[in-house]
Amino acid sequence: MKKYIFIGIAIASMLCACSRDEESFFEQSAAERTQGALDNANAVLMGAPNGWEMIYFANTESRGFNLIVKFDPNGRVYATAKNSQTTGNKLLTDSTSTWAVKSDYGPILTFDTFNEVLHAWADPQEDGDGFLGDYEFLILRADSDRVVLKGKKHSAYTIMRPMPEMDANEYYAGCSKTLNDYFGNGNILTLHQDGERFYVHNGSTGMFNIVPYGEKAETEDPKMYPICATLDGFIMSYGFNKKNERLFLYEGDKFVGEEGSILDAGNLADLFANYIEVNKGWTTDLANSTGAFADAKNAFEEHLKEISNDQSAALKMAAFTHTDTVFHYAGSDNIRIKY
């Protein structure tokens, strides 16, 4: 009997020691840490003077959409949207409801009463599913410069950044300009990542396709990456090739990812020699070529070699339109290539 008493005392002593060590290690109790996370999230959400640019991905296979949200201390949230999915490309502004930060094994942001902008993504449609969006989010990060959320039900990431001081229409026009200027007309870009290169295209749809350099595009189950254009770059639902790199900012003549990946126009001569010939094949439309390019393929390739190293080359130098035609402008000359 004494043996068991001694064992019990030893176990109790060990537990007390562990408890003291835990308290010493964390310096705060679990309840205090939880409350601290809730307080921080509340302060951050209310701290952006112009509200937040909310890059919303309804689910892991959905393109991103630009929303604007502003949280006030009275538990009200004001939301604005303009998109083809839920507002018919009309500006829906200051839709108001309530919000709260709650604890559920970590801080949760919930929009707990109906909001026309936010709940449109989660409401069932005629197909019974709708857009499979969320209105409750795990708060993974809450800093003054960025808030990272994860849908509680469908697990898609949502990124929020402080909204600049500008009119909502101006904001949406700026985001559309980024999308059209750099990803429109079928532009093909080059991704430089960890010493490898990839073709990146189809961005105007909000879903990048990625192809290893020199390889043929996959027709079945292609690699697709949901994105959303912003004023200064684009944000991804998840990073290229499983990297945790969601934010790409435009810097001069390229997009630079937060982990160092680069997306640019690449070497145009290389692009034509590889991607177009491998994936499309191309011929010259002589009737629409002028100047030094009238002799077609050879002259065009030489010209591409000359300009491919031009540091001022913009991403728009290779633009592929929906009519399967590529245009390139250089001074007063232009060439038109069909593929």
C-alpha positions in Angstrom: 0.0 0.0 0.0 2.8 2.4 0.9 4.3 1.6 -2.5 1.3 3.0 -4.3 1.1 6.1 -2.0 4.7 6.9 -2.9 4.0 6.5 -6.6 1.0 8.8 -6.3 3.0 11.4 -4.5 5.7 11.2 -7.2 3.2 11.6 -10.0 1.6 14.6 -8.3 5.0 16.2 -7.8 5.8 15.7 -11.5 2.5 17.3 -12.6 3.0 20.2 -10.3 6.5 20.7 -11.7 5.2 20.5 -15.3 2.5 23.0 -14.5 5.0 25.4 -12.9 7.4 25.0 -15.9 4.5 25.6 -18.4 3.5 28.8 -16.5 7.1 29.9 -16.5 7.5 29.1 -20.2 4.4 30.9 -21.5 4.3 33.6 -18.8 0.5 33.7 -19.4 -2.3 31.2 -18.9 -4.1 29.7 -21.9 -7.1 31.9 -21.2 -4.9 35.0 -21.1 -3.2 34.1 -24.4 -6.6 33.5 -26.0 -8.0 36.8 -24.8 -4.9 38.6 -26.0 -5.3 37.1 -29.6 -9.0 38.2 -29.5 -8.1 41.7 -28.4 -5.4 42.0 -31.0 -7.7 40.9 -33.8 -10.4 43.4 -32.8 -7.9 46.2 -32.6 -6.3 45.4 -35.9 -9.7 45.1 -37.8 -10.9 48.4 -36.4 -7.5 50.1 -36.9 -7.5 50.6 -40.7 -8.8 54.2 -41.2 -10.2 53.5 -44.7 -11.2 49.9 -44.0 -9.7 46.9 -45.8 -9.2 45.7 -49.3 -10.5 42.1 -48.9 -9.3 39.7 -51.5 -12.0 37.0 -51.2 -11.6 33.5 -52.6 -14.9 31.7 -52.1 -13.4 28.3 -52.3 -10.0 26.7 -53.3 -11.0 26.5 -56.9 -12.5 29.9 -57.3 -10.9 33.0 -58.7 -10.5 35.9 -56.3 -12.8 38.9 -56.0 -12.1 42.4 -54.7 -14.3 43.5 -51.7 -14.0 46.5 -49.4 -14.9 46.1 -45.8 -14.8 48.5 -42.8 -15.3 47.5 -39.2 -16.6 49.9 -36.6 -16.4 49.7 -32.7 -20.2 49.2 -32.5 -20.0 45.8 -34.2 -21.1 47.0 -37.6 -19.4 46.2 -40.8 -19.8 48.1 -44.1 -19.1 46.1 -47.3 -18.7 47.1 -50.9 -18.5 44.9 -54.1 -18.4 45.1 -57.8 -18.1 41.9 -59.8 -19.8 39.8 -62.4 -20.7 37.0 -60.0 -22.8 38.6 -57.4 -23.5 42.2 -58.4 -23.9 42.1 -62.1 -20.8 44.4 -62.5 -22.7 47.1 -60.6 -21.3 48.8 -57.6 -23.0 47.6 -54.4 -21.7 49.8 -51.6 -22.0 50.0 -47.8 -24.0 46.9 -47.3 -24.3 46.8 -43.5 -24.5 44.0 -41.0 -22.8 42.9 -37.8 -19.4 41.3 -37.1 -17.6 39.7 -34.2 -14.4 38.1 -33.2 -15.0 34.9 -31.2 -12.9 32.1 -29.7 -13.1 28.6 -31.2 -9.7 27.0 -30.6 -8.3 30.4 -31.8 -9.9 33.7 -33.0 -12.7 33.4 -35.5 -14.0 36.4 -37.5 -17.7 35.9 -38.1 -20.2 38.0 -40.1 -23.1 36.9 -37.9 -26.1 38.7 -39.5 -27.0 38.9 -43.2 -24.8 41.1 -45.4 -25.8 41.3 -49.1 -22.1 41.6 -50.2 -20.6 38.9 -48.0 -23.3 36.3 -47.7 -24.0 36.2 -51.4 -21.0 33.9 -51.7 -22.3 31.4 -49.1 -26.0 31.4 -50.0 -27.3 28.4 -52.0 -28.2 29.2 -55.7 -30.5 27.3 -58.1 -28.0 24.5 -58.2 -28.2 24.0 -54.5 -24.6 24.9 -53.9 -24.0 28.4 -55.0 -20.4 29.6 -54.8 -19.5 27.5 -51.8 -18.2 30.5 -49.9 -17.7 31.2 -46.2 -18.8 33.9 -43.8 -16.8 32.6 -40.8 -13.0 32.6 -40.9 -10.1 31.4 -38.8 -7.8 34.4 -38.2 -4.3 33.1 -39.1 -2.6 36.5 -39.0 -3.7 39.9 -37.8 -1.2 42.7 -38.3 -1.7 46.4 -39.2 -0.4 45.6 -42.8 -2.1 42.3 -43.5 -4.8 40.0 -42.2 -4.9 36.4 -43.3 -8.1 34.4 -43.0 -9.1 30.9 -43.8 -12.7 29.9 -44.5 -14.0 27.7 -41.6 -16.0 25.4 -43.9 -14.4 25.4 -47.3 -10.7 26.3 -46.3 -10.0 29.0 -48.9 -7.7 31.8 -47.9 -8.8 35.4 -47.8 -6.2 38.2 -47.7 -7.0 41.7 -46.3 -4.7 44.8 -46.7 -5.4 48.4 -45.6 -7.6 50.1 -48.1 -6.0 53.3 -49.6 -7.9 56.6 -49.4 -9.8 56.6 -52.6 -13.3 56.3 -54.2 -14.6 52.8 -54.6 -15.1 53.2 -58.3 -11.5 54.4 -58.7 -10.4 51.4 -56.8 -12.2 48.9 -59.0 -11.1 50.7 -62.1 -7.5 50.4 -61.0 -7.8 46.7 -60.2 -9.4 46.1 -63.7 -6.5 48.0 -65.3 -3.9 45.8 -63.7 -5.8 42.7 -64.9 -6.2 44.0 -68.4 -2.8 45.6 -68.9 -0.7 42.7 -67.7 -2.8 39.6 -68.0 -5.3 40.6 -70.7 -5.1 39.7 -74.5 -3.8 36.2 -73.6 -0.4 37.5 -72.3 2.1 34.7 -71.7 4.5 35.5 -68.8 7.6 33.7 -67.4 7.8 32.5 -63.8 11.3 32.3 -62.4 11.2 30.2 -59.2 14.0 28.4 -57.4 16.2 28.2 -60.5 13.4 26.9 -62.7 11.2 28.6 -65.3 7.6 28.1 -66.2 5.1 29.6 -68.7 2.2 31.4 -66.9 -0.8 32.3 -69.0 -4.6 32.7 -69.0 -4.5 35.2 -66.1 -7.3 37.4 -67.5 -9.7 34.6 -66.4 -8.5 34.9 -62.9 -7.1 31.4 -63.1 -3.4 31.2 -64.0 -2.3 28.1 -66.0 1.3 27.0 -65.5 3.4 25.0 -67.9 7.1 23.9 -67.4 9.3 25.8 -69.8 9.7 24.0 -73.1 6.8 21.6 -72.5 3.4 21.3 -74.1 0.4 22.6 -72.1 -1.7 19.9 -70.4 -5.1 19.5 -71.9 -6.4 17.3 -69.1 -6.2 18.4 -65.5 -3.9 21.5 -66.1 -2.2 23.2 -63.1 -4.4 26.1 -62.3 -3.9 28.9 -59.7 -6.7 31.2 -58.6 -5.6 34.9 -58.5 -7.1 38.3 -58.0 -5.6 41.6 -59.4 -5.0 44.5 -57.1 -3.9 48.1 -57.6 -0.2 47.1 -57.1 0.0 43.5 -58.2 -2.0 40.4 -57.6 -2.8 38.0 -54.8 -3.0 34.2 -55.1 -5.2 31.8 -53.2 -2.2 29.5 -52.8 1.3 29.9 -54.2 2.8 28.5 -57.4 4.1 25.0 -57.0 2.9 24.7 -53.4 5.0 27.6 -52.2 3.6 29.8 -49.4 3.8 32.9 -51.6 0.5 34.6 -52.2 1.4 38.3 -52.6 3.1 39.5 -55.9 3.8 43.3 -56.2 4.7 45.0 -59.5 8.1 46.5 -59.5 9.1 48.4 -62.6 8.9 45.7 -65.2 8.1 42.5 -63.2 6.1 41.1 -60.5 8.0 40.1 -57.4 6.7 37.5 -54.9 7.1 37.8 -51.2 9.5 34.8 -51.2 11.5 36.1 -54.2 9.8 34.4 -57.2 9.7 36.7 -60.3 7.0 36.9 -63.0 8.1 38.8 -66.1 7.9 38.9 -69.9 10.9 36.5 -70.2 13.0 36.3 -73.2 10.6 37.0 -76.1 12.7 35.1 -78.7 12.9 32.2 -76.4 9.1 32.4 -75.8 8.3 32.3 -79.4 10.8 29.5 -80.1 9.5 27.4 -77.3 6.0 28.1 -76.0 4.3 29.1 -79.3 5.9 26.5 -81.5 5.5 23.7 -78.9 1.9 24.6 -77.9 0.4 26.4 -80.9 2.6 26.6 -84.0 2.6 29.9 -85.8 2.8 31.6 -89.2 3.2 35.1 -90.3 0.4 37.2 -91.7 2.3 39.2 -94.4 -0.7 41.2 -95.4 -0.7 43.0 -92.0 3.1 43.3 -91.5 5.0 46.5 -92.3 8.4 47.9 -92.4 11.4 45.7 -91.7 9.1 42.8 -90.7 7.6 42.3 -94.1 10.1 39.5 -94.8 8.4 37.6 -92.1 9.8 34.9 -89.9 13.5 35.4 -90.1 13.4 39.2 -89.7 10.9 38.9 -86.9 13.1 36.5 -85.0 16.1 38.7 -85.4 14.1 41.7 -84.1 12.9 39.6 -81.1 16.5 38.8 -80.3 17.3 42.5 -80.4 14.5 43.6 -78.1 14.5 40.6 -75.7 17.3 42.0 -73.7 15.8 45.5 -73.5 15.4 46.2 -69.8 12.5 48.6 -70.5 10.5 45.8 -72.1 7.0 45.7 -70.6 5.0 42.6 -69.8 2.7 43.6 -72.6 5.3 43.0 -75.3 3.8 39.6 -76.0 0.1 39.9 -76.2 -2.1 37.1 -77.6 -5.7 38.0 -78.4 -8.8 35.9 -78.4 -8.7 35.9 -82.2 -5.5 33.8 -82.0 -3.3 36.7 -83.2 -0.3 38.3 -81.7 0.5 41.9 -82.2 3.9 43.5 -81.5 4.5 47.3 -81.8 8.0 48.8 -82.1 8.2 52.5 -83.0 6.2 53.0 -86.2 6.4 49.4 -87.3 4.1 46.6 -86.3 3.9 42.9 -87.1 1.0 40.6 -86.8 1.6 36.9 -86.2 -1.1 34.3 -86.3 -0.8 31.0 -84.4 
